[in-house]
Amino acid sequence: MAGMDRNTGRWIAGWPHTSQSLADVLSTPLETRVLRRMYGADDDTLQDKPINADIITTAIMAAAVPIARWEPRVELVHVSITRANVRGLLALAMRVTWLPRALFGDRTPAVDQRTARTS
């Protein structure tokens, strides 16, 4: 799939487009799109809450559910907490498997060119 880069207006395809789509679905509050009410991440439930085990689990689910629902080109492999502090900041890192042809029904993972090279 391809589209327009939201910052430059230039044509993008492949992983850059997938990455932009992931950022879009995770940064869009749930129920804010008129024709796609269920598009986005439910992060409103996380605001103004103390960080504890329940909030961490909710944050991981708030990221995992919209990715699974709206971005078929990736498969979530692992989510880890990269930063948390007493002021309420919680940062997550996600590892995904990229499935570049998933929109065509082919769920074959992309080959990482760095590991596929032979010397």
Buried (B, 14 or more C-beta within 10 A) or exposed (E): BEEEEEEEEEEBEEEEBBBBBBEBBBEBEBEEEEEEEEBBBBBEEBEEEEBEEEBBEBBBBBBBBBBEEBBBBBBBEEBEEEEBEEEEEBEBEBEBEBBBEBEEEEEEBBEEEEEEEEE
